[in-house]
């Protein structure tokens, strides 16, 4: 129960930390600020991390094949959303700022899932983007 409650509190705090950049889904016509402070200084997706904690906590409160499958499905859906939708959008919208942030900040847990730095080429070394 503690994990589920901590996940709910974490979700709300991370949503609050996004301020005016909070949104549901990706609207390619809308540009929000890149949030890198608060819980976002440790992980790039603290809302999703906390939501996964809620799912895991609920599954542990009543461990059976259905709740464990539901928690696994939630985590799989979060992975797909982040990798296929959120990260490509943020890279397209914020470019180098997001890439630099993502190379030093873990995807869901600190230091895990960081993007690899871009290889230095003659074009990037000279600043020609």
N, C-alpha and C positions, 0 to 999 in steps of 0.2 A: 504494500500500500504506500509505503514511503516513497518508492521510486515513481509510482504513478502521480502522487501529489507533487513531488519535486518536479516532475515533467510538466505538469499543468502550470505550476508557478514559473518554471523556466520558459515555457512557451509565451506566457503573458509578458514576462520581463523582456524577452527578446523582441517580441512584437512592439512593445513600447519603445525599446531602444532604436528601432527603425524610424521612429518619428513620422515625418511626412512621406518618407519613402516606403512605408508599409503599404502593401497591396496584396491582392489575391490573384495569382496567375501572372502572366506576362502580357502586357499590352505594348506591342512594338511601337505604337504611336506615342507612348508616354515615356519620358526620360526622367528617372529619379536620380537622386544623389547616391553615390557609392558610400554605404555605411561601413566604416571600419573600426568604430569605437565601441565601447561597452563590451558586451559578450562577443561581438564580431571581431574583436582584437585577438581572440583565442581560436575561434572557428568561423568559417565563412557562412555556415548555415545553422546557427544556434536554434532557430525556430524548429527546423526539421529534426535536429538532434534531440530537442526536448520532446517533440511529438513521438519520436521513436522510444524515448524513455517512458512516456505514458503507455504506449502499446506494450512494451516489455513488462512494465509494472502490472498492468491489468492481466496479462497472460500469466504472470507469476502468482497473482492472487487466486486464480482458478486454473491451474495448469491442466490442460487437457488438449487433445489433438486440435480441436476447433480454435481455441484461444491461441495456441502456439502457431497454427497456420495463419491466423489473422495477423499476429504480430510479424510473422515472416513476410506476409503479403504487404503490410504497411511499410516495412523497411525496404522491400523491393520497389514499391511504388515511389518512395522517397528518392531512392537511388536513381531511378529512371527520370523522375521530374528534374532533379538537380543536374544530372549529366546531359540529358537530351534537350532540356528547355532552359533552365535557369542559367547555367554556365555559358552556353553559347550566346544567350541574350546579353549577359553582362560583359562578355568579351567583345561583342559587337558594339555595345553601347559605350563602354568605358575604356576599351582598348588596353593600352599599356598600363594604365592605373590599376585595372582589375587584374591583369596578368601579374604585375609586381606584387600586389596584395595576395593573390592566390599562390604565388611561389613561396611565400613566407607563412601562410596561414592554412591550417588543416581544413579539409572539407567538412567533416562532422566532429572530429576529435582533434585536439591540439596536435600539430605536427604530422598528422596522418592525412594522406590524400592531397598533399600540396601539388600544384602544377609544377612541371619541370621548367626551369628558365629557358627562354628562347636561346638557341645557339647564336653566338656572335658571328655575324657575317660582315662582309665589307659594307653592305648597305646599312646594317644596324649600328656598326661601329662609327660610321660617319654621320649618323643621325638622319639619314634619308629614309623616311617612312613612307 
